Amino acid sequence: MAGTGKTTGVVRSIEEAVEYFKKTTALHPERDLLSAQQAVMAGRSRPYPVIRINHLGDPEDTFEPKDEFTLPSVETPDTQEGRLTAEIINMLAPLKLLNPVSACFGLGAGPGTLTTCFGIPLNPLAQNSPSYHLSIDQLLQMPPPDPTKAGLMPSMRERIDIIKKNVPADFKISLPDFQGPFNLAHLILGNEALTAPYTDPDKFHAAMRRITDFWLQARKSLIDWIGQERICRWYWSGNIICECSVNLISPEMYKEFVLPYDMLIAEAIGMIAIHPCSGPHVFHVTLDNLPNIAYTEAGHIEKTAAGAISVAEALTAIGGRPIALGIGQEFPAGREYEFIRDDLDRGGANPRLMFDYTGMHWRKKDRPLIRELHQRLDDYWERSVKS
């Protein structure tokens, strides 16, 4: 098990980082995220539960934990290759909490990535949110963005080329966070995305069509640059439609003003995934109306705009369809083990489940508890769940 001893040493090159990564992950197959994802996508049972458990990130939490697993130091010049070396080693950082790891590079700057392509700079002090909004008239008057040159697209292409040139092909590249057409409309237009369907539905539909067309064009450009052999295959990589802002509108408004554009994506790319952002009505309206859904999400979240759908309700709605369910939950203090154990029992009957949890009551000082919880749950899976 990771977390049973200290690891020391120095890494000075990409080659050394790759070798260290492979040796470390070979010692800890129970933390292999890629293998678990492949099993979920195929609908087959897996030998390990591969659970992610985290504490709340709090900028005021200055406690310095003494982790039981220490990564080697990286001593490289501040070059592209040097930064890639550090990034490969840092891919193993989840092992500090016995969380799963994957040999996969990310792109972009979070949810705001595609908004940059519409001329809106991101504010790094606000988690890379858009610095301002456009009016719907401004959006429609500007020329459609170039899917190869707009916003962060050139820098993502440069990063792809650097990774492909310097890192072996078994390290994959994940497409960035594309959000979804309505999420992007909300990021670009602000509150006008909520009012324009009523005040000027024709303009709103035109804006949604422009955003959706670019979504598809940007995705194609990035896939062409990465190449099929290097793309991370998990649902979150270029197939997911994030519907966070749909929690702010009714199912009827979704069906009239958002569904047509989600349908364009579903028809264009085939298999799609949905991030309902916990919302019960979002979960159901997407599941009931969109074709080709291969993945969706559910789980208890305490503070949400429109409630949270339970895992039990989600599984009932999915029924016997081969749809993977990403379980993402906040668990109650004092009942963490029992709470996750119930989901593992569900996983014994349904191999298409993934497990992700956050202890909102936990901070850095609770990391030993997280490691202990992992070990208890791994033991439970081995004894009582694994077929």
VEXDREN-2710 file (C-alpha; in Angstrom, 1 decimal):
% VEXDREN-2710
k/r/px/py/pz
1/MET/0.0/0.0/0.0
2/ALA/1.2/3.5/-0.7
3/GLY/1.7/5.4/2.5
4/THR/3.8/2.9/4.4
5/GLY/7.2/4.5/4.1
6/LYS/9.2/7.5/3.0
7/THR/10.3/8.1/-0.5
8/THR/13.4/10.2/-1.1
9/GLY/15.6/11.1/-4.1
10/VAL/16.1/13.6/-6.9
11/VAL/14.7/13.6/-10.4
12/ARG/16.6/15.6/-13.0
13/SER/15.0/14.7/-16.4
14/ILE/11.8/13.6/-18.1
15/GLU/13.2/10.2/-18.6
16/GLU/13.9/9.8/-14.9
17/ALA/10.4/11.2/-14.0
18/VAL/8.7/8.7/-16.4
19/GLU/10.7/5.8/-15.0
20/TYR/9.8/6.9/-11.4
21/PHE/6.2/7.3/-12.3
22/LYS/6.0/3.8/-13.8
23/LYS/7.8/2.1/-11.0
24/THR/5.7/3.8/-8.4
25/THR/2.3/3.0/-10.1
26/ALA/3.4/-0.6/-10.7
27/LEU/3.7/-0.9/-6.9
28/HIS/0.2/0.4/-6.3
29/PRO/-2.3/-1.1/-8.7
30/GLU/-5.0/-0.3/-6.2
31/ARG/-4.6/3.4/-7.1
32/ASP/-4.6/2.9/-10.9
33/LEU/-7.3/5.3/-12.1
34/LEU/-7.0/4.4/-15.8
35/SER/-7.6/0.7/-15.2
36/ALA/-10.7/1.5/-13.1
37/GLN/-12.0/3.9/-15.8
38/GLN/-11.5/1.3/-18.5
39/ALA/-13.4/-1.3/-16.5
40/VAL/-16.3/1.2/-15.9
41/MET/-16.5/2.0/-19.6
42/ALA/-16.6/-1.7/-20.5
43/GLY/-19.1/-2.6/-17.7
44/ARG/-16.8/-5.2/-16.1
45/SER/-15.9/-5.7/-12.5
46/ARG/-12.6/-4.5/-11.2
47/PRO/-10.2/-5.8/-8.5
48/TYR/-10.0/-2.5/-6.6
49/PRO/-12.6/0.1/-5.8
50/VAL/-10.3/3.1/-6.7
51/ILE/-11.9/5.7/-4.5
52/ARG/-11.1/9.4/-4.3
53/ILE/-11.5/10.9/-0.9
54/ASN/-10.5/14.5/-0.1
55/HIS/-10.8/17.2/2.5
56/LEU/-12.1/20.6/1.9
57/GLY/-9.6/23.0/0.4
58/ASP/-9.4/26.1/2.6
59/PRO/-6.9/28.9/2.0
60/GLU/-6.8/29.7/5.7
61/ASP/-5.8/26.1/6.5
62/THR/-2.1/26.6/7.1
63/PHE/-1.5/23.3/8.8
64/GLU/1.6/21.5/7.4
65/PRO/0.8/17.8/7.2
66/LYS/3.5/15.1/7.6
67/ASP/2.5/12.9/4.8
68/GLU/3.5/9.2/4.9
69/PHE/4.4/9.3/1.2
70/THR/6.9/11.8/0.0
71/LEU/7.7/12.6/-3.7
72/PRO/11.2/13.0/-4.8
73/SER/12.5/16.5/-5.4
74/VAL/12.8/17.8/-8.9
75/GLU/16.0/19.6/-9.9
76/THR/15.6/20.9/-13.4
77/PRO/16.1/24.3/-15.2
78/ASP/13.0/26.4/-15.7
79/THR/12.4/25.2/-19.3
80/GLN/9.5/23.5/-21.0
81/GLU/11.1/20.1/-20.4
82/GLY/11.9/21.0/-16.8
83/ARG/8.3/21.9/-16.1
84/LEU/7.1/18.7/-17.7
85/THR/9.4/16.8/-15.5
86/ALA/7.9/18.4/-12.4
87/GLU/4.4/17.8/-13.7
88/ILE/4.9/14.1/-14.2
89/ILE/6.2/13.7/-10.6
90/ASN/3.2/15.8/-9.3
91/MET/0.8/13.4/-11.0
92/LEU/1.7/11.1/-8.1
93/ALA/0.7/13.6/-5.4
94/PRO/-2.7/12.0/-4.9
95/LEU/-0.9/9.0/-3.4
96/LYS/-0.3/11.2/-0.3
97/LEU/-3.9/10.6/0.5
98/LEU/-4.0/7.1/-1.1
99/ASN/-6.1/8.6/-3.9
100/PRO/-5.9/7.3/-7.5
101/VAL/-3.5/8.5/-10.1
102/SER/-3.4/8.7/-13.8
103/ALA/-0.7/9.3/-16.5
104/CYS/-2.7/12.1/-18.1
105/PHE/-1.8/15.7/-18.9
106/GLY/-4.5/18.4/-18.8
107/LEU/-5.1/21.4/-21.0
108/GLY/-6.7/24.8/-20.7
109/ALA/-7.7/26.9/-17.6
110/GLY/-10.7/25.3/-16.2
111/PRO/-14.3/26.2/-16.9
112/GLY/-13.3/29.6/-18.5
113/THR/-11.1/28.0/-21.2
114/LEU/-13.5/28.5/-24.2
115/THR/-14.7/31.9/-23.1
116/THR/-11.3/33.3/-23.9
117/CYS/-12.0/32.4/-27.5
118/PHE/-14.8/35.1/-27.5
119/GLY/-12.3/37.8/-26.5
120/ILE/-12.9/37.7/-22.8
121/PRO/-9.7/37.5/-20.6
122/LEU/-9.8/35.4/-17.5
123/ASN/-9.2/36.7/-14.0
124/PRO/-6.6/34.4/-12.3
125/LEU/-7.5/35.9/-9.0
126/ALA/-11.1/34.6/-9.4
127/GLN/-10.3/31.0/-10.3
128/ASN/-9.9/31.9/-13.9
129/SER/-13.4/33.2/-14.3
130/PRO/-14.2/35.6/-17.1
131/SER/-13.1/39.2/-16.3
132/TYR/-16.3/40.6/-17.7
133/HIS/-19.4/39.7/-19.8
134/LEU/-20.5/40.6/-23.3
135/SER/-24.0/41.6/-24.2
136/ILE/-25.8/39.3/-26.6
137/ASP/-25.6/42.0/-29.2
138/GLN/-21.8/42.3/-28.8
139/LEU/-21.5/38.5/-29.2
140/LEU/-23.6/38.4/-32.3
141/GLN/-21.9/41.4/-33.9
142/MET/-18.4/40.0/-33.6
143/PRO/-17.1/37.5/-36.2
144/PRO/-17.2/33.9/-35.2
145/PRO/-14.0/32.9/-33.4
146/ASP/-11.3/30.9/-35.3
147/PRO/-11.1/27.5/-33.7
148/THR/-7.4/27.3/-34.3
149/LYS/-6.3/30.8/-33.3
150/ALA/-8.8/32.2/-30.8
151/GLY/-8.2/32.6/-27.1
152/LEU/-6.2/29.8/-25.5
153/MET/-6.4/27.6/-28.6
154/PRO/-2.8/28.4/-29.8
155/SER/-1.3/27.9/-26.3
156/MET/-3.1/24.6/-25.9
157/ARG/-1.7/23.5/-29.3
158/GLU/1.8/24.5/-28.3
159/ARG/1.4/22.5/-25.1
160/ILE/0.2/19.5/-27.0
161/ASP/3.2/19.6/-29.3
162/ILE/5.6/19.9/-26.4
163/ILE/4.1/16.9/-24.6
164/LYS/4.0/14.8/-27.7
165/LYS/7.6/15.6/-28.5
166/ASN/9.1/15.0/-25.1
167/VAL/6.9/12.4/-23.2
168/PRO/6.2/8.8/-24.2
169/ALA/2.8/8.0/-25.8
170/ASP/1.5/6.0/-22.8
171/PHE/1.1/9.4/-21.0
172/LYS/-2.2/10.6/-22.4
173/ILE/-3.6/14.1/-23.0
174/SER/-7.1/15.1/-21.8
175/LEU/-9.2/17.6/-23.7
176/PRO/-9.9/20.7/-21.6
177/ASP/-13.1/21.6/-19.8
178/PHE/-15.5/22.6/-22.6
179/GLN/-18.4/23.1/-20.2
180/GLY/-21.7/23.0/-22.2
181/PRO/-23.5/25.5/-24.5
182/PHE/-25.7/27.0/-21.8
183/ASN/-22.9/27.1/-19.2
184/LEU/-20.8/28.9/-21.8
185/ALA/-23.6/31.3/-22.6
186/HIS/-23.9/32.1/-18.9
187/LEU/-20.1/32.6/-18.6
188/ILE/-20.1/34.9/-21.7
189/LEU/-23.3/36.8/-21.3
190/GLY/-23.8/36.8/-17.5
191/ASN/-27.4/37.2/-16.4
192/GLU/-28.5/38.0/-19.9
193/ALA/-28.3/34.3/-20.6
194/LEU/-31.2/33.9/-18.1
195/THR/-33.4/36.8/-19.4
196/ALA/-32.7/36.8/-23.2
197/PRO/-34.8/33.7/-23.8
198/TYR/-37.8/35.7/-22.7
199/THR/-36.9/39.2/-24.0
200/ASP/-35.4/38.2/-27.4
201/PRO/-35.6/34.4/-28.0
202/ASP/-34.4/34.7/-31.6
203/LYS/-31.2/36.4/-30.6
204/PHE/-30.7/33.9/-27.8
205/HIS/-31.1/31.0/-30.2
206/ALA/-28.6/32.6/-32.5
207/ALA/-26.1/33.1/-29.6
208/MET/-26.6/29.5/-28.6
209/ARG/-26.0/28.2/-32.1
210/ARG/-22.8/30.3/-32.4
211/ILE/-21.5/29.0/-29.1
212/THR/-22.4/25.4/-30.0
213/ASP/-20.8/25.5/-33.4
214/PHE/-17.6/26.8/-31.9
215/TRP/-17.8/24.1/-29.2
216/LEU/-17.8/21.4/-31.8
217/GLN/-15.1/23.2/-34.0
218/ALA/-12.7/23.7/-31.0
219/ARG/-13.2/20.0/-30.0
220/LYS/-12.3/18.8/-33.5
221/SER/-9.2/21.1/-33.7
222/LEU/-7.9/19.8/-30.4
223/ILE/-8.6/16.1/-31.3
224/ASP/-6.7/16.6/-34.6
225/TRP/-3.7/18.2/-32.8
226/ILE/-3.6/15.5/-30.1
227/GLY/-4.2/12.5/-32.3
228/GLN/-6.4/9.6/-31.3
229/GLU/-3.5/7.6/-29.9
230/ARG/-2.8/10.2/-27.3
231/ILE/-6.3/11.2/-26.1
232/CYS/-7.4/10.3/-22.6
233/ARG/-10.5/8.1/-23.2
234/TRP/-12.5/8.9/-20.0
235/TYR/-15.9/10.6/-20.4
236/TRP/-14.7/13.9/-18.9
237/SER/-12.2/14.3/-21.8
238/GLY/-14.2/16.1/-24.6
239/ASN/-17.4/14.2/-24.3
240/ILE/-19.0/15.8/-21.2
241/ILE/-21.6/18.5/-21.3
242/CYS/-21.6/20.5/-18.1
243/GLU/-25.0/21.7/-17.1
244/CYS/-24.3/23.6/-13.9
245/SER/-26.3/26.7/-15.0
246/VAL/-29.3/24.6/-16.0
247/ASN/-29.9/24.3/-12.2
248/LEU/-31.0/28.0/-12.5
249/ILE/-33.7/27.4/-15.1
250/SER/-36.8/25.2/-15.3
251/PRO/-37.0/21.9/-17.2
252/GLU/-39.4/23.5/-19.6
253/MET/-36.9/26.3/-20.4
254/TYR/-34.1/23.7/-20.8
255/LYS/-36.2/21.8/-23.3
256/GLU/-37.0/24.8/-25.3
257/PHE/-33.8/26.8/-25.2
258/VAL/-30.9/24.5/-24.3
259/LEU/-31.8/20.9/-25.4
260/PRO/-31.7/21.7/-29.1
261/TYR/-28.0/22.6/-28.8
262/ASP/-27.1/19.7/-26.5
263/MET/-28.8/17.6/-29.2
264/LEU/-26.5/19.0/-31.9
265/ILE/-23.5/17.9/-29.8
266/ALA/-25.0/14.4/-29.1
267/GLU/-25.7/13.9/-32.8
268/ALA/-22.3/15.2/-33.9
269/ILE/-20.1/13.2/-31.4
270/GLY/-22.2/10.2/-30.5
271/MET/-21.5/9.1/-27.0
272/ILE/-21.9/11.9/-24.5
273/ALA/-21.6/12.4/-20.8
274/ILE/-23.5/14.8/-18.5
275/HIS/-22.5/16.8/-15.5
276/PRO/-25.8/17.8/-13.9
277/CYS/-24.0/19.6/-11.0
278/SER/-26.1/17.5/-8.5
279/GLY/-29.4/19.0/-9.6
280/PRO/-32.3/16.5/-9.6
281/HIS/-34.3/18.2/-12.3
282/VAL/-31.2/18.6/-14.4
283/PHE/-30.4/14.9/-14.0
284/HIS/-33.8/13.8/-15.1
285/VAL/-34.4/16.2/-17.9
286/THR/-31.1/15.4/-19.6
287/LEU/-31.5/11.6/-19.0
288/ASP/-35.0/11.7/-20.4
289/ASN/-34.4/13.8/-23.5
290/LEU/-30.8/13.3/-24.7
291/PRO/-29.7/10.3/-26.8
292/ASN/-26.4/8.4/-26.4
293/ILE/-25.8/9.2/-22.8
294/ALA/-22.9/7.0/-21.5
295/TYR/-22.2/8.7/-18.2
296/THR/-23.9/11.0/-15.7
297/GLU/-23.4/11.9/-12.1
298/ALA/-25.3/12.0/-8.7
299/GLY/-24.7/12.2/-5.0
300/HIS/-25.5/14.1/-1.9
301/ILE/-24.2/17.7/-1.8
302/GLU/-25.2/19.9/1.2
303/LYS/-25.4/23.4/-0.3
304/THR/-26.7/23.5/-3.9
305/ALA/-28.9/25.9/-6.0
306/ALA/-31.6/23.3/-6.7
307/GLY/-31.1/20.4/-4.3
308/ALA/-29.1/17.2/-5.0
309/ILE/-30.1/13.9/-6.5
310/SER/-29.3/10.8/-4.4
311/VAL/-27.4/7.8/-5.7
312/ALA/-30.4/5.6/-5.1
313/GLU/-32.7/7.9/-7.2
314/ALA/-30.2/8.1/-10.0
315/LEU/-29.8/4.4/-10.2
316/THR/-33.5/3.8/-10.3
317/ALA/-33.8/6.4/-13.1
318/ILE/-31.0/4.7/-15.1
319/GLY/-32.5/1.3/-14.6
320/GLY/-30.9/-1.4/-16.7
321/ARG/-29.3/0.9/-19.3
322/PRO/-25.5/0.7/-19.7
323/ILE/-24.9/4.2/-18.3
324/ALA/-21.9/4.8/-16.0
325/LEU/-22.6/6.8/-12.8
326/GLY/-20.0/9.0/-11.3
327/ILE/-20.8/9.2/-7.6
328/GLY/-19.7/12.5/-6.1
329/GLN/-20.8/13.1/-2.5
330/GLU/-20.2/15.0/0.7
331/PHE/-20.5/12.6/3.6
332/PRO/-21.7/13.2/7.2
333/ALA/-19.2/13.7/10.0
334/GLY/-18.8/10.5/12.0
335/ARG/-20.4/8.2/9.4
336/GLU/-17.9/8.4/6.6
337/TYR/-17.0/4.7/6.5
338/GLU/-20.6/3.5/6.5
339/PHE/-21.7/6.1/4.0
340/ILE/-19.0/5.0/1.4
341/ARG/-19.5/1.4/2.3
342/ASP/-23.1/1.6/1.1
343/ASP/-21.9/2.8/-2.3
344/LEU/-19.4/0.1/-2.5
345/ASP/-22.2/-2.4/-2.0
346/ARG/-23.9/-0.8/-4.9
347/GLY/-20.7/-1.2/-6.9
348/GLY/-20.8/-4.9/-6.3
349/ALA/-24.1/-5.1/-8.2
350/ASN/-23.2/-2.4/-10.8
351/PRO/-19.7/-2.3/-12.2
352/ARG/-20.3/1.1/-13.9
353/LEU/-19.9/3.2/-10.7
354/MET/-17.0/5.5/-9.8
355/PHE/-16.5/6.8/-6.3
356/ASP/-15.5/10.4/-5.3
357/TYR/-16.1/12.0/-1.8
358/THR/-15.2/15.2/0.0
359/GLY/-15.3/15.7/3.8
360/MET/-16.4/19.3/4.1
361/HIS/-15.7/19.0/7.9
362/TRP/-12.1/17.8/7.3
363/ARG/-8.9/19.9/6.8
364/LYS/-5.2/19.0/6.3
365/LYS/-4.9/17.8/9.9
366/ASP/-7.3/15.0/9.0
367/ARG/-5.2/13.5/6.3
368/PRO/-4.3/10.5/8.5
369/LEU/-8.0/9.8/8.9
370/ILE/-8.4/9.8/5.2
371/ARG/-5.6/7.3/4.7
372/GLU/-7.0/5.0/7.4
373/LEU/-10.5/5.3/5.8
374/HIS/-9.1/4.3/2.4
375/GLN/-7.4/1.2/3.9
376/ARG/-10.6/0.1/5.7
377/LEU/-12.7/0.5/2.6
378/ASP/-10.1/-1.4/0.4
379/ASP/-10.3/-4.2/2.9
380/TYR/-14.1/-4.2/2.9
381/TRP/-14.1/-4.3/-0.9
382/GLU/-11.7/-7.3/-0.9
383/ARG/-13.6/-9.2/1.7
384/SER/-17.2/-8.4/0.9
385/VAL/-17.6/-6.8/-2.6
386/LYS/-15.1/-8.1/-5.1
387/SER/-16.6/-11.0/-7.1
END
